[in-house]
Amino acid sequence: MNVYDSQVAAGLLEKAGFEVIREPESTGDPKGPLSGGADVVIMNTCSVRDHAEQRVWGRLGMLGVEKKERPDLILGLMGCMVEEHGDRLFKRFPQLDFLIGTRNVRDLPTIIGDVGKNRAQAAAIGKSGISIEYSEFTKRDSPFHAWLPVMTGCDKECTFCIVPKTRGAEVSVPADKVVREAERLVSGGVKWITLLGQNVNSYIGSEKGNSFPGLLEMLCHIGDLERISFTTSHPSDATEELFQMIAKNPKISRRFHLPLQSGSDKILKRMKRYHTYGEYTAKINRLRELVPDVSITTDIIVGFSGETEEDYLATKRSLEEIRFDGAFIYKYSVRPGTPAEKLPDDVSPGDKALRNNELLAIQRTITDEKNRENLGKVVSAFVEEAHPERKGEWFARTDQDRRIVFPSLADLRGKFVRLRVIALRHETFLGEVV
């Protein structure tokens, strides 16, 4: 969602006459300006994990030093950290000039203009409305792929999660509006759309009860739309109806991301996840039965409050039993304002690190083994872009969202091709056109 918000912000700023530059790559000079010489620096922030916040705090410190030498430099924050901390950020970081909440992206050009004119701190943090902005000026990274948010917020109230505080309650965009926006994108050359939502499969698109499977079916009828993917799903709303919809529509991506978080029923209950490990695995087994070529990925948290060695071993067994195609594995960090803040953070940093590293190693092995099962197979892949360094080579994504590089004299960007997988380099496939 943050990537989409950044693209909307960049497009609105360019429309207002600003020149948007990418974040400068590290040159190896630790004294080089973090601003890259820009007049305005905006950081779009995330509050889900402590590490992301710590990076923002560090960068604000460095930018504060730079601002002492360049007093006219304008510094701003947008996104979930603004929703979490509010205008208290001005007191902690007086070098900040403006704050933009998740529901106020459209106000960005006006706020920057006001700060430049008045040289006074300004904030736009709305507490009502929906934090989704459809804009014809969105600055996408690809002419062929587009992010399309369809719902925002969360009603599930997992004890570890800050999203209900930063994004609010679940709100869905009406189905007819989603379809119109998808049709507009497709008319402009988009071939592949990724639907977004904190719990995307919790989508309810109208008072008549358009479900997420119903929305997928509507989008599948858009003729020139060739691929539909979505993230992130919640196990509670991963239904038989959804699995059947995926199975019968080849337009829908064969990658399904479904966070497990823990393999221990005790910890799942403490996390308020609304499912047991057995219920989760039954859903995975059913999806694999209906869609044999599906790729399943997940999220795992280690070291949550109360996690014993036995609980950890249950999570370890879950990786070995389910054999995910990929997993994002994180050490638990307390997020202020969440229900889990009241629980003891009683797993030592050392144990968290050991458990995290062991799970990462197990998953790397499983991912490599599952990737190697594809060697020699013929796959369908969407060509994204030319290789930046090797002329005549192209990057593509398979139906399971795996990256594959292949040679071709023809410019195949924006097209689906049939490729034979001939080798594996780290986690990237090498292929050839069939």
Sequence and secondary structure as in RCSB ss.txt:
>XXXX:A:sequence
MNVYDSQVAAGLLEKAGFEVIREPESTGDPKGPLSGGADVVIMNTCSVRDHAEQRVWGRLGMLGVEKKERPDLIL
GLMGCMVEEHGDRLFKRFPQLDFLIGTRNVRDLPTIIGDVGKNRAQAAAIGKSGISIEYSEFTKRDSPFHAWLPV
MTGCDKECTFCIVPKTRGAEVSVPADKVVREAERLVSGGVKWITLLGQNVNSYIGSEKGNSFPGLLEMLCHIGDL
ERISFTTSHPSDATEELFQMIAKNPKISRRFHLPLQSGSDKILKRMKRYHTYGEYTAKINRLRELVPDVSITTDI
IVGFSGETEEDYLATKRSLEEIRFDGAFIYKYSVRPGTPAEKLPDDVSPGDKALRNNELLAIQRTITDEKNRENL
GKVVSAFVEEAHPERKGEWFARTDQDRRIVFPSLADLRGKFVRLRVIALRHETFLGEVV
>XXXX:A:secstr
 HHHHHHHHHHHHHHTT          S TTS TTTT SEEEEEE  SSHHHHHHHHHHHHHHHHHHHH TT EE
EEEEHHHHHHTTHHHHH TT  EEE TT GGGHHHHHHHHHHH S EEE  SSS S    TT   S SSEEEEE 
EE  SS  TT  HHHHH S EE  HHHHHHHHHHHHHTT  EEEEE TTGGG B STT  BHHHHHHHHHT TT 
 EEEEE   GGG  HHHHHHHHH TTB SEEE   B S HHHHHHHT S  HHHHHHHHHHHHHH TT EEEEEE
EES TT  HHHHHHHHHHHHHH  SEEEEEE    TTSGGGGS   S HHHHHHHHHHHHHHHHHHHHHHHHTTT
T EEEEEEEEE SSSTTEEEEEETT  EEEEE SS  TT EEEEEEEEEETTEEEEEE 
